[in-house]
Every structure is written in C-alpha cells, then in structure tokens.
Amino acid sequence: MKKIVISENQLRRLSKNLVESPEKGSYMAKQQLFVIATLAYKMWESMEDGEQLEDWMETKIAQSEQSITSVVKSFMYDEFTENPETDGMGKLSFDDLIIGK
C-alpha cells in the first residue's frame, strides 16, 4: 500500500474546502472525522515503538478513544436497528459493537 503524506497546509485547505461547500446531513462531523483520522494516523506513523508521551497526552488520547468509540457504537447500533433485513435486536451480537478489541 502506498503511503499518503499530507502537510498541515494541505489539510487546512482541504478542511476549508469541505466547510465552504456544505451538503445536507452531518457534513461537519464527516469533515471532523477526516481530520481526526488523518492527524491520528500521521502521529501514529511518526511515533517510535516504545516512545513515551507526556501524561496529559496519554490522557487526552484515552478520552478521545472512549468518546469516538461511544459515537461509533451508537451509530452502528442505529444503522443496524433501522435496517429491516437485520431483524432488529434478534440478530444483534454485542461482539459486533466492540471496536478495537
């Protein structure tokens, strides 16, 4: 797989373009998810194995993980229960809602 490298200026321009051309729905959330994913990947890629972060950084990352996991679980659940083909709770497995485990 080819690595994609994006500068902060490119990310800023891309984010600005997304804001200036709003669509229906949660376009801001989609933009924010893109920024989170891009920056998180950029940091993950630049970290050395065993590299120690400051305590406050680790706390913020842990809080962010908990927050995004809650949102994704709820989003997945809503998508699952709104689909008539899935038979609602009848076929729901909580293993389907576990993220990152």
Secondary structure by P-SEA (a helix, b strand, c coil): cbbbbbcaaaaaaaaaaaaacccccaaaaaaaaaaaaaaaaaaaaaccccccccaaaaaaaaaaaaaaaaaaaaaaaaaaaaccccccccccccccccccc
